[in-house]
Amino acid sequence: MRCRKSNQLPPNLASQCRTDKGEKLVKKNKLEHSQDSTCSRKRRRGRTRLFVLGTSAAFVASTAMTDSLTATVYAQERRRGSPFTAVTSTAQVWEALGGVQSAQVLPFNIPPGTIGSVVASFEAVTRIKVTIATEALRDLRSPGVSGQFTPEQALERLLAGTAVGFVFTAPDAVTVEVRTSESVVVGGRAPAVSSPKFTEPLRDIPQTITVVPSSVIQAQGATTLRDVLRNVTGISIQAGEGGVPAGDNLSIRGFSARTDFFIDGVRDSGGYTRDPFNVEQVEVVKGPSSSYAGRGSTGGSINLATKAPQLAAARTAGLGAGSSSYKRGTLDVNQPIVGLDGAAFRFNAMWTDADTPGRDAVTSERWGVAPSVAFGLNSATRVTASYSHLAQDNVPDYGIPWVPAANVPLQAYAEQPPPVEFDNFYGLTSRDYEDTLTDTVTGEFEHDFTGAATLRSLVRYGRTKRDSIITAPRFASNTSTDIRRTDWKSRDQNDAIVAVQSDVTSRLVTGTVRHTLVTGVEVTRETSENRTRIETGPAAQPLTDLFNPNPSDPYPSRLERNGAVTDATANAAAVYAFDTVELAPQLEVSGGLRFDRFGLDYVSRDAAGAETPLDRVDRMVSWR
């Protein structure tokens, strides 16, 4: 008579019997049996069977006993690194049935190599058949294994860091394959639009909106708004064509958006180069947006959400240096105010000095500060006051000249750029300059009412002063390649705005329908004044060579005001209401109305004092 070996019979079901070699009994049966003992009856040797069903395995063990026993264990495949436990070896199967068995420990000394080579060595040591599911896996590198391990432990070490897993398909067979049961959980908080007019998450807003957060701005080292907007499709960067001042000129979906810039939801129409040092995120709304933004915004609008005080202390400083004499320093300090619960102060500062890569004589230098203070950040009533100052001193650039169709020497390049070095600068460093000053002062009040309603009121004063002279290079005649510098562009302009916004966001339920209702009013007064300058002094201005221009040529004349001025004042008022209706968890309906009244008083006064006035009032209803 022979009994089943101890690694084939569950120890809690039968006694361990002495084998033909005289092995000792290692465990007594703890179950009561009839006189027909499992070891006193001749029986057929049992067999372990494994059935693979998709990603699950069913183990069926049967023994020839007086009362036959069949046990089924369902388990998922076990793959290294997966978040669940599975039955993949004979020892684990018996453990799942309630028994305890120690797996056999073997010595391994398999050096690093390809999976194909280490698997062959593994088979020689363990006598376990290894099947590689995909031939391409054979060429992956394995770190090898050395030491005393069970076969399963050895396999785990052999496949560590390879993105390859294994599953036992039988006690003496294992399959190596690419892991399919692993999952990666990615968590995070999606950026939200700062404007209270957008009440839902980005995924639920029926309009194309791109948000560029400060983390992306910092990671890319963006130093201008134009750098930031390179992350957004549908935007074209432009020069100052069309008689508008230089600075941030661009189009959205083909429509000019020069006056469609906003800071915290308030229009910012000044002509200057914006710096993101005090920007928390940039929000680009594409498509007609007049119901949200008012006049203009045919192609879309751009909103800069500024940094605000927070309760958590934070300090960040940055220093940068690079090619083209690039130098930049930034500072961001957020500090709770000791002794004032819920109060905090934030200070941002920036200084930048750099040449323009690939252009001679073109430079930019600017600095800015932006202090802000907030009270009641942890309460239902919050008050924030902020100020921003940005100053710039640049040498502007109008690029290289355009060859007219009538030019004879460059007929082969008609209606295209001439064959010159791209870094050629055709302006005059003794005349061309760009100085801008931008200041904004903002006060904001917020209060949360009981009943899920929030009141927000904002008051803003902003102004931009621009003083610039830019040379537009033109050919002196159609028979030469000389470049004249008499076509200069002057801006002696002041822009200002006073704005008041107030809105209420309410969340309410009517029956089974949820509403998020935003109602508000907006009143603004904008002024713009641009004074004309003339050139006085010698009539003859220095020409320069197309192929070898000299930016350092002396400028014998001077530019001065002649008394001519254009003065415009725009008074606008708007009321609006938007509602997002949740009909079901997967169904929302958004809509809204906005009424705008826009009045313009415009006067153009020439040098002799003659005036040309224009008065106009427009009323418009926008909806969506």
HELIX and SHEET records of a PDB file:
HELIX    1   1 THR A   90  ALA A   96  1                                   7    
HELIX    2   2 ILE A  115  THR A  126  1                                  12    
HELIX    3   3 GLU A  135  ASP A  139  5                                   5    
HELIX    4   4 PRO A  151  LEU A  158  1                                   8    
HELIX    5   5 LEU A  202  ASP A  204  5                                   3    
HELIX    6   6 SER A  214  GLN A  220  1                                   7    
HELIX    7   7 LEU A  225  LEU A  229  1                                   5    
HELIX    8   8 GLU A  241  GLY A  243  5                                   3    
HELIX    9   9 PRO A  276  ASN A  278  5                                   3    
HELIX   10  10 SER A  290  ALA A  293  1                                   4    
HELIX   11  11 GLN A  411  TYR A  413  5                                   3    
SHEET    1   A 3 ARG A  47  LEU A  53  0                                        
SHEET    2   A 3 SER A  56  THR A  63 -1                                        
SHEET    3   A 3 LEU A  69  GLN A  76 -1                                        
SHEET    1   B 2 LEU A 106  ILE A 110  0                                        
SHEET    2   B 2 VAL A 145  PHE A 149 -1                                        
SHEET    1   C 2 GLY A 113  THR A 114  0                                        
SHEET    2   C 2 ARG A 141  SER A 142 -1                                        
SHEET    1   D 3 LYS A 129  ILE A 132  0                                        
SHEET    2   D 3 ALA A 173  VAL A 178  1                                        
SHEET    3   D 3 VAL A 164  ALA A 170 -1                                        
SHEET    1   E 5 ILE A 209  PRO A 213  0                                        
SHEET    2   E 5 VAL A 279  LYS A 286 -1                                        
SHEET    3   E 5 GLY A 300  THR A 306 -1                                        
SHEET    4   E 5 PHE A 261  ILE A 263  1                                        
SHEET    5   E 5 VAL A 266  ARG A 267 -1                                        
SHEET    1   F 3 ILE A 235  GLN A 238  0                                        
SHEET    2   F 3 ASN A 249  ILE A 252 -1                                        
SHEET    3   F 3 PHE A 255  SER A 256 -1                                        
SHEET    1   G12 ALA A 314  GLY A 322  0                                        
SHEET    2   G12 TYR A 326  PRO A 336 -1                                        
SHEET    3   G12 ALA A 344  ASP A 355 -1                                        
SHEET    4   G12 THR A 363  PHE A 375 -1                                        
SHEET    5   G12 THR A 381  ASN A 394 -1                                        
SHEET    6   G12 TYR A 433  PHE A 449 -1                                        
SHEET    7   G12 ALA A 453  THR A 471 -1                                        
SHEET    8   G12 TRP A 488  THR A 510 -1                                        
SHEET    9   G12 VAL A 513  THR A 536 -1                                        
SHEET   10   G12 ARG A 558  ALA A 584 -1                                        
SHEET   11   G12 LEU A 587  ARG A 605 -1                                        
SHEET   12   G12 GLU A 611  TRP A 623 -1                                        
SHEET    1   H 3 ARG A 474  PHE A 475  0                                        
SHEET    2   H 3 ASP A 482  ARG A 484 -1                                        
SHEET    3   H 3 THR A 544  ASP A 545 -1                                        
END                                                                             
